[in-house]
Amino acid sequence: MDTLGKRLKSLRAADGRTQDEISSELKNYDVKADRGTVARWENDIQQPTLKPVKALADIYGVSSDYIIDGSSSGIVSETAKYKIPVYGRIMPGFVSGNRRGIIGWEICEPDNQYSHEDRFGFIVNGDSMYPKYMDGDIIIARYSALDEIPNSGRDVIITIGKNDAILRRLSLSEDGVILLQAYNQSYPALSFTRDEVENTPVKIRGYATELRRRLM
């Protein structure tokens, strides 16, 4: 027999996240539910109220009706929206598909230029890129091949040595020097020669294609 709990369990299995990860994601919707609560919902021991149902529907990309009663008409088309991971930290070993550092998910519409697997989200931390980007903004970015250098003027997510990634505006000189600039002029620009790019190393992990601001 199909139940609300079985639907939730099936949706989470298809999504690929743990109960702890769902519990953490629900906090973004102001829903307090620990792993045990998520487990009780999935095992039909406890029924979620409307607020967590709506949050879970958004997380899984389905309608609230589908979660509540299994209405087939309530399922959002698989081709209508895609979920991409959002990273709070991007570390030097970052590659496409890396699950370390994921703090949430964003819905993206299909794009003729990039598939959802080519994109990821990144949380802006601090004021170095103010006023264009604010602390807490979500950048939707396209993965960059490790040997790919985007054109000058791109806002790139980049790791330098063993440090976590930062967001900077990229400029390239004719002699191959990479210049990384902050929009906030109180932060100094960083420059690297071709040899320094290789030896440091300096790795571009992605470049920004969209800004999503959370209005308070």
N, C-alpha and C positions, 0 to 999 in steps of 0.2 A: 504493500500500500504506500502510495506517495504521500509524504507528510512535509510540513514546513521544515522540520529539522533535516530530513533527507535532502530537500532541495538546497538548503544552506550548505550542507556537507558536500553535495555534488558541485555547487558553484565554487566553493573554496578549493576543491580538488582540481577543477578546471583552471582556476586562477593561479594555482601553484604556491599559495602562501600558507603559513602555519596559523594555528589559532592565536598564538602570541602576536603574530604580525597583524592579523585582523583586529585584535584588541587594541594594538597601538594605532592602527589607522583610524579606528572609531573615535579616538581622542580628537582628531581633526574636525569631527562633526559634533564635538561637545557631548559625546556619548561615553559614559564610564562603564566599561564592561571588561573584566579581566578574562584571562584564558579560560577559567572555570565557567564563567558565564557563557562565553561563546560555545563551549563544549555542551553545556546544558541546553542551549538553543538547538544545537545540531542533533542532540539525542532526544529531543522532544520532552525533556524534563521540565523545561521552563519556556514560556512563550515570550518573545520580545515584544515590547510595546511599539507603537507606531513610529516613534522617533528613531529608534535603532533600525527598524525595518526600512525606513526611507534612506538611512545612511548606508545600510548594507546593499540596497538596490543601486545606489549610486556607485558604491565600490565595485560591485560585480557587473555593472552595466546592464541591469535588467529593470523591469518595472516593479513597483511595490506590490501590485496585484499578483505578479508571478510568484513572489516570495510568499504572500499570504495564502493564496488558494491554487497556485499552479496554472493560472490562466495562460494558455499558450499564446493568446493574442498580446499578452503583456511582455513577452520576451523581446528585448531590443535586438534587432538584426545584427548578426556577427559582423557584417560588412559595413554597418552604419557607423560604428565607433570603435576605436582601439584604445587600449590602455597601455601607457608607457611608464616605466619606473622613474621615480623622482629620487635623486640622491642628495643627502645632506652633506656628505663628504665624498670626494673622489680622490683616491689614493694613487700613488705612482704605478701600481700594477693593474690599473683599471683597463678593462677591455669590454667590448660589447657583450651583454648577457651576464656581466658580473652582478651578483646579488648582494654583495657586501656594500653597506652604506645606503641601501634603499630605505627611505622613510615614508614613502607613500606612492600613490599612482595618480596620473592625470589622464583624462580622456582626450583623445585627439581624433579629429575627423580624418577620413581618408585623404591622402594627398597624392596628386598625380606625379609629383616630383620625388617624394620620399615615402617609403613604406614606414609603418609604425615601428618596425624592427630597426630602422635606421635612426630612430630618435630616442631621446631620453630627456628627463627634466633635471634641473640643478637649482638648489636653493641659494640665492644670493645672501652672503654673510658679510655684514659690515657696510661701511659707507664709501669704500674706495671708488665705486663706480657711480656715485651720486653726482648729478641729479637724474641721469638716465635710468639707473637701476637703484632700487631702494632695498634696504635690509629686509629679508623675508620674501622678496619677489621670486617667482619661479621662472627660470629660463627654459624654454624648450629648445633643445639643441640637436644638431645632426652629428652622429659619430664621425670622427675623422680618422682615417687610416694613419698609422704611426709615422709614415713617411710623407704624409700629405701636408703641404703648407698652404692654407687658404690665402686668398687675395688680401692685399692691404685694405684696411678699413673694417675688417671683420672683428666682431667681438668674440673672443675665443676663450674656452675653458682649457687651462693649461697647467701642467705639473712641472715644477722646477726642482730637479734633484729628488730628494726623498720627502719633499713637502707635499701637503695636500694641494689640490687644484685651486687656482684662483681665476677670476674673470678679468680680462684685460682687452684693450683694443690693440689689434695687431697692425704694425707697419713694417714694411720690408724696404730696405735700401737697395740700391743697384749693386752694391758689393756683397749682398747676401746677409747683412746684419739684420737681426730681428729686434724690433723695438716694441716693448709692451708698455702701454700707457694706461693710467687710470684717468677717469673723467674728473675725479676729485683732485684738483691740482696740488693738494697738500701731500699727495703720495708721489714719490719719485718714479720716474720712468725706469724701466729695466731694459738693458740691451745685451745682446749675445751675438758673438761672431759664429760663423759656421762651425768652427772647431768647438766652441763652447756649447753650442746646441747639441753636438754629438757627445761630448765628454761629460756634461753636467749630470744627466741629459735634460734637455728641454723638450717636452712632449705635448703636442696639441691633442687634447682628448675629444674636442668637439667645438663647433661654432654655433653661436646663437642664431635661431631663426624666428623666435617668437618670445614675447614677454607677457607673462600673466601676473597681474598684481592683485593681491588680496586686499580688498577694501575693508577697513575696520569699521 
